[in-house]
Amino acid sequence: VMVEHRAIVNRLEWMQHAYGLGSTDRVLQKTPTGFDVSVWELFWPLAQGTPLVIARPEGHKDPEYLAELIREQRVTVLHFVPSMLRAFLDGVDAATCPSLRVVVCSGEALPADLVTRFHASAGDRAIALENLYGPTEAAVDVTAASCPPGEAKGASASIGSPVWNTRVHVLDERLRPVPVGLPGELYLAGVQLARGYLSRPDLTAERFVADPYGPAGSRMYRTGDLVTRRHDGALDYLGRTDD
């Protein structure tokens, strides 16, 4: 996937505005570099002059090791795929990691029961749980939602609203907007879209299509994800259109 520099810069600048790394923060880099989450794990703290803590190879699979590393290195921000967050909480109480202030989830739907369990595990500590959504074709993440205790509704947490310079469309099979509350396919537009797939013009033409709702010549990315839009504009993920 050919992702432009400006797309990642937009993504990182939005994240800094949203979560504000400072001199006392420490970000844990534990995602293998073959996965897109590793991009922000590496470059967000480095761009801010914030210490970066690098986990040992395969360390992301070991909850006890991660908990020890978080405590020892006073990690404040880290990422979990929801299934790995569940595995982490099977062996570790978040409250025993006193340095943590932000946990970011992405890569899978975030179940509502896991949101509840996470906050229960944190006890009296106010650790922010953030749910991000996005494909590699749009610079890793394009929507975000905070998941405070007591607000999880339905089967999974909302995937939220667009990040900076990003547009989202919920459309039917004829590319017409779908009313609030009804399912439709999610299309993405804006500065974070990739150029396309390297040496795959056929696939690029199939997934990156003309945007009838944007400026002349603009494109949108067909995600293949089924969503609904809430009255406040936030999105709920339902699954894949080909399921």
TAFENQUI-V433799 format. One line per field, one symbol per residue. phi: phi as a letter, one per 20 degrees, with the letter a starting at -180 (. if undefined). Layout:
phi: ???
This chain:
phi: .edfgffffgffffffffclfcfeebdedcegffdfgfffgeeffffdmegdddffgmffedgffffffgffelfdcbdcfgffffffffccegfedfffccdddanbfeffffgfffffffmeeeefddddcregfclncccbbecffndfcmfbffencffglcdccdcefdmegefgndfbeeddbpfefffqeflcfffgffeddfefddggnfccdefmeeccdefenfddedqefef
